[in-house]
Amino acid sequence: MKVLSLFDGISCGMVALQRANIEVLEYKAYEIEKNAIEVSKHNYPNIKQMGDVFKAEYQINEYDLLIGGSPCTNWSIAKAGRDRETTSSGIGWDLFMQYVRALREVKPKYFLYENNYSMSDAIKEEITKCLGVEPIMIDSADFSAQQRKRYYWTNISVDLDYEKSDLVLKDILYQHDFKIRDFTKYKDTVKWNDDNTICSYDTSGKGYYSQQSRCRKPDIKSNTLPASGNDKNNIWLEDYKCRVLHPIEAERLQTLPDNYTSCINSKVKRNELCGNGWTVDVIAHIFKGVKQ
């Protein structure tokens, strides 16, 4: 199979293809983020790095499979206020239209497009019109220790009758020397959720509970791995103490191999790269429909 991957990131698509036992004859990747490209080259030196997707030129029937998930930052509910795009305009839509252009020009046998579940209904409907298929929603929690709802638009037949994973945070923890974050002096401000599994602290003294001061007990699923470092992934220890997520744990949440991003020196950057990637086992499950 010849594969064209747009917004390739750290090449989670290639990992998923291998995990689905699909032979890849050629894999061309369009990506511009230098750290992501470094991870891709480290793991798959044979991938052809093609650069900026806006400068891409395609030929009809050049590829069998087109994959991609354009950056969702501008569409996500995490994007506050007026900066969030809720209609089919702006940089988020411009990026998506590069995928549409590739789909129309290449006319591959199979395609898969992924993006954030929290996008507006208007954008979701416009994407559906452009791609000609209804999206399916899969939560990465069904395949991993991480909650991560995503839409998938594809012409691949996807089996939605699968056994769901019961993995939780404690199942993917990596034993290492970690820095403890001590919230003891804020213990009088602690708020727990109804299940007593997630707590937040008011470290500002102004009644503001930020994601950076939120802790999760390790016997539940992780929150969605963000693309903004690791200060929003605090793991509860005990006695009002916690620690942040290790890159190997971030890799495991995305069902990537351990140390997949180890060629990058920064732990924060490694977590960011994982947060920008795909949950591999979800994509591999979708790809199994190609073989069937």
Order of alpha helices (4+ residues) and beta strands (2+ residues): beta-alpha-beta-alpha-beta-beta-alpha-beta-alpha-beta-beta-alpha-beta-beta-beta-beta-beta-beta-alpha-alpha-alpha
